[in-house]
């Protein structure tokens, strides 16, 4: 596979899956379902393998992708899902999966033919709806490997791919971990008892993509949209007064909106999934925009410009009879971005998107070498976990 296919954002992998569901041929979906020890990717990482012998997406740093193409061909021929295990902790230096591949863990990968049973996952993902894809790995006498159901935390329902009620599934045991993983956008394998059978399922939580809204049409906006798109944000660029061809200037954006600063609250859906960067370089436009964002309660408002500029903005708000409390202002980040020491347009954009990532992932930026815990947060879910409140 090529470097460009390996390094695509996760949202593009899901988009490719959606496109191939409507295409010809039989594709194979490879998903990490379990990791013991350390690995480049965690459970839920995906790679789509097509009939032409290439793949889109990555599940390792590149050491297994070509091997998976061969396994995928076997799955394509048999039509049956397989779970393959790669032990990257083997001490045998002659073993291709042993020392020197850059990992130190055991990886289990589910390979399955891509069929219509996966369509509800991509439709929910792009429809802004959290969902947990529940796939049987070991079903005992009741289920077959590859059987699938979907848990929707917003309704608390477990449904089959055709939308029918999954009455034959252990919904009470699945609801807790499925709801938790869907909300987190994480994945994990859970073992539970269904009558006399021991059932092992892989629960892949697909959280709807977070929204990044960038206000401004200057040339410094484009690097921000590029980095944000590559980091799996759905990016909206908002321009005022229609003086710029947004489609030509921002081809990477998912959506383009032309409005006025006073109509931001009416023309955009702003909620707790919305992250915003305000960089119009116009004081009045920025002030009106920031007011709408704070009124909507978005969790992150990054404002381009020095701190003294925002102090003047607060004075202007006060002159207009508007004051904001400490809790409201806690979502404001100005000057926007992390202190990475760079000053070029792409370095500034990198610092902005890095800060949005840190806030959206509830992280305090620091060097990984100072982190005592594993780099990737481990997910430990139990079958008796309570489902999240609706």
C-alpha positions as CSV (number, residue, x, y, z in Angstrom):
1,X,0.0,0.0,0.0
2,X,1.1,3.6,-0.5
3,X,2.1,6.1,2.1
4,X,-0.8,8.3,1.1
5,X,-3.3,5.5,1.7
6,X,-1.7,4.5,5.0
7,X,-1.8,8.0,6.5
8,X,-5.3,9.1,5.8
9,X,-7.5,10.5,8.7
10,X,-9.9,8.1,10.4
11,X,-12.9,10.0,9.0
12,X,-11.6,9.3,5.5
13,X,-11.4,5.6,6.2
14,X,-15.0,5.6,7.3
15,X,-15.9,7.6,4.2
16,X,-14.1,5.0,2.0
17,X,-16.1,2.3,3.7
18,X,-19.3,4.2,3.0
19,X,-18.3,4.6,-0.7
20,X,-17.3,1.0,-1.1
21,X,-20.6,-0.2,0.3
22,X,-22.1,1.4,-2.8
23,X,-19.4,0.0,-5.1
24,X,-18.8,-3.2,-6.9
25,X,-16.6,-6.0,-5.7
26,X,-15.9,-7.5,-2.3
27,X,-13.8,-5.5,0.1
28,X,-12.4,-6.7,3.5
29,X,-12.5,-4.6,6.6
30,X,-9.6,-5.2,9.1
31,X,-10.1,-3.9,12.7
32,X,-7.9,-4.3,15.7
33,X,-10.1,-5.9,18.4
34,X,-7.6,-6.5,21.1
35,X,-4.1,-5.4,22.2
36,X,-1.9,-6.9,24.9
37,X,1.1,-4.8,25.8
38,X,2.1,-1.9,23.6
39,X,1.2,-1.3,20.0
40,X,1.1,1.6,17.5
41,X,-2.7,1.6,17.3
42,X,-5.4,0.6,19.8
43,X,-8.6,-1.4,19.4
44,X,-10.9,0.1,16.9
45,X,-8.2,1.1,14.4
46,X,-9.3,0.1,10.8
47,X,-8.0,-0.7,7.4
48,X,-10.1,-1.3,4.3
49,X,-8.6,-3.8,1.9
50,X,-9.9,-3.8,-1.7
51,X,-9.8,-6.4,-4.5
52,X,-7.0,-4.6,-6.2
53,X,-4.5,-5.5,-3.5
54,X,-4.3,-2.1,-1.8
55,X,-5.6,-0.8,1.5
56,X,-6.8,2.4,3.0
57,X,-6.0,3.2,6.7
58,X,-3.5,1.8,9.2
59,X,-3.5,-0.5,12.1
60,X,0.3,-0.5,12.7
61,X,3.2,1.7,11.8
62,X,3.4,-0.4,8.6
63,X,4.8,-3.7,9.7
64,X,1.6,-5.7,9.3
65,X,-0.3,-4.0,6.5
66,X,1.1,-6.1,3.7
67,X,0.6,-9.3,5.6
68,X,-3.0,-8.4,6.2
69,X,-3.5,-7.9,2.4
70,X,-2.8,-11.6,2.0
71,X,-5.1,-12.7,4.8
72,X,-7.7,-10.4,3.4
73,X,-7.6,-12.3,0.1
74,X,-8.4,-15.5,1.9
75,X,-11.3,-13.9,3.7
76,X,-12.6,-12.5,0.4
77,X,-12.5,-16.0,-1.1
78,X,-14.1,-17.8,1.8
79,X,-16.6,-15.1,2.7
80,X,-16.0,-15.9,6.4
81,X,-14.6,-13.5,9.0
82,X,-11.3,-14.5,10.7
83,X,-9.5,-13.3,13.8
84,X,-5.7,-13.4,13.4
85,X,-3.1,-12.8,16.1
86,X,0.3,-11.3,15.7
87,X,2.7,-11.7,18.6
88,X,5.2,-8.8,18.3
89,X,6.8,-9.7,21.7
90,X,8.4,-12.9,20.3
91,X,12.1,-13.0,21.3
92,X,13.0,-15.0,18.3
93,X,15.0,-12.6,16.1
94,X,14.5,-14.8,13.1
95,X,10.7,-14.4,13.4
96,X,9.5,-11.6,11.1
97,X,7.0,-10.6,13.9
98,X,9.7,-10.5,16.5
99,X,12.3,-7.9,17.4
100,X,12.8,-4.9,15.3
101,X,9.3,-4.1,14.1
102,X,8.8,-1.2,16.6
103,X,6.1,-2.7,18.7
104,X,6.0,-4.8,21.9
105,X,2.6,-6.3,22.1
106,X,0.1,-8.9,20.9
107,X,-2.4,-7.7,18.4
108,X,-5.6,-9.4,17.4
109,X,-7.3,-8.3,14.2
110,X,-10.7,-9.1,12.9
111,X,-11.0,-9.4,9.1
112,X,-14.5,-9.6,7.6
113,X,-16.1,-9.1,4.2
114,X,-17.6,-5.6,4.0
115,X,-21.3,-6.1,3.7
116,X,-24.5,-4.1,4.2
117,X,-24.4,-5.1,7.9
118,X,-21.9,-2.3,8.4
119,X,-24.0,0.4,6.7
120,X,-25.7,1.6,9.9
121,X,-22.3,2.4,11.4
122,X,-21.3,4.8,8.7
123,X,-24.7,6.4,8.4
124,X,-24.8,7.1,12.2
125,X,-21.2,8.4,12.1
126,X,-21.9,11.0,9.3
127,X,-25.3,11.7,10.7
128,X,-23.8,13.1,13.9
129,X,-25.1,10.2,16.0
130,X,-22.9,8.1,18.5
131,X,-23.2,4.4,18.0
132,X,-21.6,1.2,19.2
133,X,-21.0,-1.6,16.7
134,X,-21.3,-4.9,18.5
135,X,-19.7,-7.8,16.6
136,X,-19.5,-11.4,17.8
137,X,-16.1,-12.9,18.0
138,X,-17.0,-16.1,19.7
139,X,-20.7,-16.9,20.0
140,X,-20.9,-20.4,21.4
141,X,-24.0,-22.2,20.2
142,X,-26.2,-19.2,20.0
143,X,-24.3,-16.8,17.8
144,X,-21.9,-17.0,14.8
145,X,-18.7,-15.0,14.5
146,X,-19.5,-11.9,12.5
147,X,-23.1,-11.5,13.8
148,X,-23.7,-7.9,14.5
149,X,-26.0,-5.5,16.3
150,X,-25.9,-1.7,17.0
151,X,-26.4,0.1,20.3
152,X,-27.6,3.7,20.1
153,X,-27.0,5.5,23.4
154,X,-29.4,8.3,22.6
155,X,-32.3,5.9,22.6
156,X,-30.9,3.1,24.7
157,X,-31.9,0.6,22.0
158,X,-30.0,-2.4,20.5
159,X,-30.9,-3.0,16.9
160,X,-30.0,-5.4,14.2
161,X,-28.4,-4.1,10.9
162,X,-31.9,-4.1,9.3
163,X,-33.3,-1.9,12.1
164,X,-35.2,-4.7,13.8
165,X,-35.1,-5.1,17.5
166,X,-32.2,-7.3,18.7
167,X,-34.5,-9.2,21.1
168,X,-32.3,-12.3,21.0
169,X,-29.2,-10.4,22.2
170,X,-28.3,-9.9,25.9
171,X,-29.2,-6.2,25.9
172,X,-29.0,-5.8,29.7
173,X,-25.4,-6.9,29.7
174,X,-24.4,-5.0,26.6
175,X,-26.0,-1.7,27.3
176,X,-23.5,-0.5,29.9
177,X,-20.2,-1.1,28.1
178,X,-21.7,-0.3,24.6
179,X,-23.0,3.1,25.9
180,X,-19.8,3.9,27.6
181,X,-17.6,3.1,24.5
182,X,-19.9,4.9,22.1
183,X,-19.7,8.1,24.2
184,X,-15.9,7.9,24.4
185,X,-15.3,6.8,20.8
186,X,-13.3,3.9,22.2
187,X,-13.4,0.1,21.5
188,X,-12.9,-3.0,23.5
189,X,-13.6,-6.7,23.7
190,X,-16.1,-7.9,26.4
191,X,-16.9,-11.5,27.5
192,X,-20.4,-12.2,29.0
193,X,-22.7,-15.0,29.6
194,X,-25.8,-15.5,27.5
195,X,-27.8,-18.3,29.1
196,X,-25.4,-21.2,29.2
197,X,-23.1,-19.8,26.5
198,X,-20.0,-17.7,27.0
199,X,-20.3,-14.8,24.5
200,X,-17.3,-12.7,23.4
201,X,-18.1,-9.5,21.5
202,X,-16.1,-6.7,20.1
203,X,-17.7,-3.3,20.9
204,X,-16.5,-0.5,18.6
205,X,-17.7,2.9,19.8
206,X,-18.0,5.3,16.9
207,X,-18.5,8.8,18.3
208,X,-19.7,11.3,15.8
209,X,-16.9,13.6,14.6
210,X,-16.3,16.8,16.6
211,X,-17.0,20.0,14.8
212,X,-14.4,22.8,14.4
213,X,-15.8,26.1,13.1
214,X,-13.2,28.6,11.9
215,X,-14.3,32.2,11.5
216,X,-12.3,34.1,9.0
217,X,-11.3,34.0,5.4
218,X,-7.7,35.1,5.5
219,X,-4.8,33.1,4.1
220,X,-3.9,32.0,7.6
221,X,-7.1,30.1,7.9
222,X,-6.3,27.5,5.3
223,X,-3.4,25.8,7.2
224,X,-5.8,25.5,10.2
225,X,-8.4,23.8,8.1
226,X,-5.8,21.4,6.6
227,X,-4.4,20.3,10.0
228,X,-7.9,20.1,11.6
229,X,-9.2,17.9,8.8
230,X,-6.2,15.6,9.0
231,X,-7.0,15.3,12.8
232,X,-10.5,14.1,12.2
233,X,-12.5,17.3,12.9
234,X,-15.4,18.1,10.6
235,X,-14.3,21.6,9.6
236,X,-16.7,24.5,8.8
237,X,-15.2,27.8,7.5
238,X,-17.4,30.8,8.1
239,X,-16.9,34.0,6.0
240,X,-18.6,37.3,6.4
241,X,-19.8,39.6,3.6
242,X,-19.1,37.1,0.8
243,X,-16.0,38.8,-0.6
244,X,-14.0,35.6,-0.9
245,X,-14.6,32.5,-3.0
246,X,-14.6,30.1,0.0
247,X,-14.7,26.9,-2.1
248,X,-11.6,27.9,-4.0
249,X,-9.6,29.1,-1.0
250,X,-10.6,26.3,1.4
251,X,-11.0,23.0,-0.5
252,X,-10.2,20.9,2.6
253,X,-13.2,22.2,4.5
254,X,-16.3,20.0,5.0
255,X,-18.7,22.9,4.9
256,X,-18.6,26.6,3.9
257,X,-21.0,29.2,5.3
258,X,-21.4,32.8,4.4
259,X,-23.3,34.8,7.0
260,X,-23.0,38.0,9.1
261,X,-21.5,38.2,12.6
262,X,-24.9,39.1,14.1
263,X,-26.5,36.0,12.6
264,X,-23.9,33.4,13.7
265,X,-26.2,32.0,16.4
266,X,-29.1,31.6,13.9
267,X,-27.2,30.2,11.0
268,X,-25.0,27.7,12.8
269,X,-25.8,24.8,15.1
270,X,-23.5,25.4,18.1
271,X,-23.4,22.8,21.0
272,X,-21.0,21.0,23.3
273,X,-19.4,19.2,20.3
274,X,-18.4,22.5,18.7
275,X,-14.9,23.9,18.9
276,X,-14.4,27.4,17.5
277,X,-11.4,29.5,16.3
278,X,-12.1,33.1,15.7
279,X,-9.6,34.7,13.3
280,X,-11.3,37.4,11.3
281,X,-8.8,40.1,12.3
282,X,-11.7,42.5,12.6
283,X,-12.4,43.6,16.2
284,X,-16.2,44.2,15.8
285,X,-16.7,40.9,13.9
286,X,-14.7,39.0,16.5
287,X,-16.7,40.6,19.3
288,X,-20.1,39.7,17.9
289,X,-18.9,36.2,17.0
290,X,-17.4,35.6,20.5
291,X,-20.7,36.7,22.1
292,X,-22.7,34.2,20.1
293,X,-20.2,31.4,20.9
294,X,-20.2,32.1,24.6
295,X,-24.0,32.3,24.6
296,X,-24.1,28.8,23.0
297,X,-21.8,27.4,25.6
298,X,-19.3,25.9,23.2
299,X,-16.4,24.2,25.1
300,X,-13.6,26.0,23.3
301,X,-13.3,29.5,21.8
302,X,-9.9,30.3,20.5
303,X,-9.3,33.9,19.6
304,X,-6.4,35.1,17.4
305,X,-4.6,38.2,18.8
306,X,-2.8,39.3,21.9
307,X,-4.3,39.2,25.4
308,X,-4.6,42.9,25.5
309,X,-7.0,42.8,22.5
310,X,-9.4,40.5,24.4
311,X,-9.2,42.8,27.4
312,X,-10.4,45.6,25.2
313,X,-13.1,43.3,24.0
314,X,-14.3,42.6,27.5
315,X,-14.4,46.4,28.1
316,X,-16.5,46.8,25.0
317,X,-18.9,44.1,26.3
318,X,-19.1,45.9,29.6
319,X,-19.9,49.2,27.8
320,X,-22.7,47.4,26.1
321,X,-24.0,46.2,29.4
322,X,-22.9,42.6,28.9
323,X,-20.7,40.8,31.5
324,X,-19.5,37.2,31.4
325,X,-18.9,35.0,34.5
326,X,-15.7,33.2,35.2
327,X,-17.2,29.9,34.2
328,X,-18.3,31.3,30.8
329,X,-14.8,32.7,30.2
330,X,-13.1,29.5,31.1
331,X,-13.8,28.2,27.5
332,X,-11.9,31.2,26.0
333,X,-8.3,30.6,24.9
334,X,-6.5,33.7,23.8
335,X,-3.9,34.1,22.5
336,X,-5.0,30.9,20.7
337,X,-2.7,28.0,20.5
338,X,0.1,26.2,22.4
339,X,3.5,27.7,23.0
340,X,5.5,25.6,20.5
341,X,7.9,28.4,19.7
342,X,7.1,28.6,16.0
343,X,6.0,31.7,14.1
344,X,5.4,30.6,10.5
345,X,1.8,30.2,9.2
346,X,1.9,26.4,9.4
347,X,3.6,26.4,12.8
348,X,1.0,28.7,14.1
349,X,-1.8,26.5,12.6
350,X,-0.1,23.5,14.2
351,X,-0.1,25.1,17.6
352,X,-3.8,26.1,17.2
353,X,-5.0,22.6,16.2
354,X,-2.8,21.0,18.9
355,X,-4.5,23.1,21.5
356,X,-8.0,22.2,20.2
357,X,-7.0,18.5,20.2
358,X,-5.8,18.8,23.8
359,X,-9.0,20.4,25.0
360,X,-11.3,18.1,23.1
361,X,-9.4,15.1,24.5
362,X,-9.4,16.5,28.0
363,X,-5.6,16.6,28.1
364,X,-3.1,19.0,29.7
365,X,-0.3,19.3,27.1
366,X,3.1,18.0,28.2
367,X,6.0,15.9,27.0
368,X,5.2,12.2,26.7
369,X,8.5,11.3,28.4
370,X,7.1,12.8,31.6
371,X,4.0,10.6,31.4
372,X,4.2,7.5,33.6
373,X,1.0,5.9,32.2
374,X,0.9,4.3,28.8
375,X,0.8,6.7,25.9
376,X,-2.6,5.3,24.7
377,X,-5.3,5.3,27.4
378,X,-6.4,1.7,28.2
379,X,-10.1,0.9,28.0
380,X,-11.4,-1.5,30.7
381,X,-15.1,-2.0,30.4
382,X,-17.1,-4.6,32.3
383,X,-20.3,-6.3,31.1
384,X,-22.2,-5.0,34.2
385,X,-21.3,-1.4,33.7
386,X,-24.2,1.0,33.9
387,X,-25.3,2.6,30.7
388,X,-24.8,6.4,30.5
389,X,-27.7,8.6,31.4
390,X,-29.8,9.6,28.4
